[in-house]
Amino acid sequence: MQNKGLIKFFAIIFAIVSIYQLSFTFVSNGIQEDAKAASGGDSQKELAYLDSIGKQEVFLGYTYNQVRDKQINKGLDLEGGINVILQISVKDILKGLANNTTNPVFNKALDVATKEQQGNQDYLDAFFVAFANESKGTVKLSSTEIFANRDLSDDVQTQMSDEEVKVVIKRKVNEAIDSAFGVLTKRIDKFGVVQPNLQKLGESGRILVELPGAKDIDRVKKLLQSTAQLEFWQTYKVDQMVGVLTAANEAMKADKAEVKTTEEPETSAIDSLLVNKAEDSAAAAKGNNPLFEILSPGPMGSPIIGMAATKDTAKINSYFKKPEVRSALSGELRYTRFAWGKEDKKNPGVVELYALRGNRENVPPLSGSVITGANDSFDQLGKPCVEMQMDAKGSREWEELTGQAYQEQGNIAIVLDNIVYSAPGVSSGPISGGRSQISGSFDVTETKDLANVLRAGKLPASADIVQSEVVGPSLGQEAIDNGITSSLVGLLLISFWMIFYYGKAGWYANIALAVNLLFIFGILASLGAVLTLPGIAGIVLTMGTAVDANIIIYERAKEEMRLGKTLEESIRASFSWKGAMSSITDANVTTFLTGLVLLIFGTGPVKGFATTLLIGICTSLFTAIFITRILLDWAASRGGNLTFNTSITKNWFTKFNFDFLSKKKAAYFISGLLILGSFVSFFTNGLDQGIDFVGGRTFQVRFENKVSVEEVKSVLSDAFGSAVDAKVFGSDDQLRITTKYKVDAHGVEVDKEVNEILYNNLKKFYSKDISYDDFVNTYDGKTVGIMQASKVGPTIAKDIKTNSYWAVLGSLSIVFIYLMLSFRRWQFSLGAVVAVAHDVIIVLGIYSACYKFMPFQMEMNQHFIAAILTVIGYSLNDTVIVFDRVREFLGGSVKGDFNSIVNQSINTTLSRTINTSLTVMLVLLIMFIFGGESIQGFVFAMLVGIIVGTYSSLFIATPILVDTVSAKEKKAVEAAHNAAE
């Protein structure tokens, strides 16, 4: 091998750099363990400890913060924490850019875009399509009613075409999303989690937020979704709203009377005589004031219009919107806005109603844009509050507003995101200096978060959580333990097999494998990559496939030695392009291409799997081609007896002479039956589509002991009012619960409502009392309650499904083109792609037929698609190895007819096929047993795929290749071979 010294140099440098990069991970983990020990399990104390040493030098002149930034980051499935995807409302941004226009074409286009947005289509593009369809050229985007308004006068002129306006609007929308990203970054930076991660996801208006170690679920969601729309409004008093309340009460009475008339059952004359008149009078009296039964009016002179239970607020809102109620508001009162107050923790379930003094433009007298600073403090009574400072303009307007309120003896409501936090009166004259205060029912944590939100600024549009995942730290530690166990057992078994089968050469392969693992982790550390549980699965799988290149090389070297070549000549021949290199290159390039497609279309943990798989392919090639070669050349130069086998395995798999092509009809029949059975199952059973594909909420709930699945399903289905699915997940005391309840609704209140329904209906299954916080929130050492929770909204689910289709079709198309270019015959590409399609259909069919009774999860989700793409990669790998030998034999001088030449070529690859398939299946079996329940379905798909893929590469791909070669080409090959000497 040429340039051996240079390769050794680079290998040593690469190893030293990898060790150096990994050292930061070991040091950081050690410090974090010290912090946990010092804090006694208190997460706040742990964070305070780490913050205190953040700027101290701890390793090679680096501070702890710098060391932490260089470590391999653990994903949420290993670390625990919260992962959400926020959708910044492009619809709201467009409304703002159009100055909240009432143009019917514009607003209809917004509604149509919301309903008809396709998977993977940006909302903005959907709006442009809808606008063109609705306007039909009659209204332009540059209309003064739409985007050629005063605010956009410098950017949009009336003479501009729609295409020109689109460019401007796209830029403005992107600027708004950038602004939202900046605001969220500021909020998260002050939240107090180690290594938060925020990423913009393309130009879709979506922002990924990962908060490792975050434990207070409701607090995080509130922090992220708050738009921080701060407004100051003058209020009406209850005296001025008497007419409105009376009108609403009469409207409710009329509705109740109508319902009663409609539903009243017929009674006989005798029945009417037997009615208890006292009971009847009481019932009538009770129904006389339906509004005041659920809304208690506030004291006269108060800005509090009334008080009601939180559960009744929606009903009261609906009545205030009725025309007959609004008609009671005359003059300036017709612009009245009703808003509810913040719920008091001391009086939960009850909120106050306020009437805000609105105007024609619905613009507050003073908004939060004038706020220059905010900090948490305490008021004169020692209660937590938030103090704010305004700019010069805001100070003048605040002084005018408070002066007017003082003269009228009125109140000013401080409204944040349409919730009234307080409505103080002004008793000492106008307030100058621009200082104001938000007080109310707060605890210290709430005032800190509120001040943080106000300092960061408001979001340009609403932010909805369209996908979320919550993983408890206890579950993360279990995943780490499972990952380490499966990795170590897999590594030991592969190492043992290589030594058992190849003897001394097996030791060299194991050294190359160890170097390979060092390189993989070194690259992950240097890239700042995130290691997830599927990522660990990718590394374990890489161990199985990494020895594949060595197996191909060793098997080729054994063949060369049987032909009478020396050890040195055999090594040289096996590492040549005509030896093993063409097979290794084609096999790994096809796998790399499918991994690349997975990286492009995958998200979250799936992307982590693709990252480690791609890195593993590159490092495996380097170590097999160069490290193993250096070790083999060194052994040959010492004159050692290197035979690539042991006395036991010397003659294993060497005398195969199986006629594969004669069995093609039987293989076609068996495969046809399996494919037909798969399609029958698709139409009868369907597939167990997970929430990634259909949307929904999933909770992994752990109990103290085994519970009845059917009883849990029944109880929760009644509570949610719709079908709830529950399955045993792992051990008998753990269930995976799925519901679609309000999955298309967003907001902290909805998520909290779902959590409360779960808690209230599942707490009876625990022998000991469990609090709501302990049931919902995550903490170290948690053993019962919600261990993991995830939500996927319908829009995200549609995108994931679209991405999955494109990923599978894209990988097949790319590989077809590559193989056609590499083999220069379309028959090779067709055989490989048909075999892969065969494998995918059968794996899907097995999942369709078995998901109802298998004791582990067999959902169609992103992990499953990752498994399918891995199966595609492996199946192609196996097929390419066989095809490469077929190509070699067809171009060689082996005598016989066309079929016998092909059969001989297949038989010579069986040793490699059996060895590789066994090692990979062994690794997957270890992962299935020890990897934990969260990846069992993922691994099972790969395990089935490897078995089916091995079969198809021998009995499907090659026969199709032979059947599609014309009789003329076959005769030409036979003539050339039999004429050769």
Secondary structure, 3 states (H helix, E strand, C coil): CCCHHHHHHHHHHHHHHHHHHHHHHHHHHHHHHHHHHHHCCCHHHHHHHHHHCCCCEEECCEEHHHHHHCCCEECHHHHCEEEEEEEECHHHHHHHHCCCCCCHHHHHHHHHHHHHCCCCCCHHHHHHHHHHHHHCCCCCCCCCCCCCCCCCCCCCCCCCCHHHHHHHHHHHHHHHHHHHHHHHHHHHHCCCCCCCEEEEECCCCEEEEEEECCCCHHHHHHHHHCCCCEEEEEECCHHHHHHHHHHHHHHHHHHHHHHHHHHCCCCCHHHHHCCCHHHHHHHHHHCCCHHHHHEEECCCCCCEEEEEEHHHHHHHHHHHCCHHHHCCCCHHHHHCEEEEECCCCCCCCEEEEEEECCCCCCCCCEEHHHEEEEEEEECCCCCEEEEEEECHHHHHHHHHHHHHHHHHCCEEEEEECCEEEECCECCCCCCCCCEEEECCCCCHHHHHHHHHHHHHCCCCCCEEEEEEEEECHHHHHHHHHHHHHHHHHHHHHHHHHHHHHHCHHHHHHHHHHHHHHHHHHHHHHHHCCEECHHHHHHHHHHHHHHHHHHHHHHHHHHHHHHCCCCHHHHHHHHCCHHHHHHHHHHHHHHHHHHHHHHHHHCCCHHHHHHHHHHHHHHHHHHHHHHHHHHHHHHHHHCCCCCCCCCCCCCCCCCCCCCCCHHHHHHHHHHHHHHHHHHHHHHHHCCCCECHHHHCEEEEEEECCCCCCHHHHHHHHHHHHCCCCEEEECCCCCEEEEEECCCCCCCCHHHHHHHHHHHHHHHHHHCCCCCCHHHHHCCCCCCCCEEEEEEEECHHHHHHHHHHHHHHHHHHHHHHHHHHHHHHCCHHHHHHHHHHHHHHHHHHHHHHHHHCCCCCCCCCECHHHHHHHHHHHHHHHHHHHHHHHHHHHHHCCCCCCCHHHHHHHHHHHHHHHHHHHHHHHHHHHHHHHHHCCHHHHHHHHHHHHHHHHHHHHHHHHHHHHHHHHCCHHHHHHHHHHHHHCC
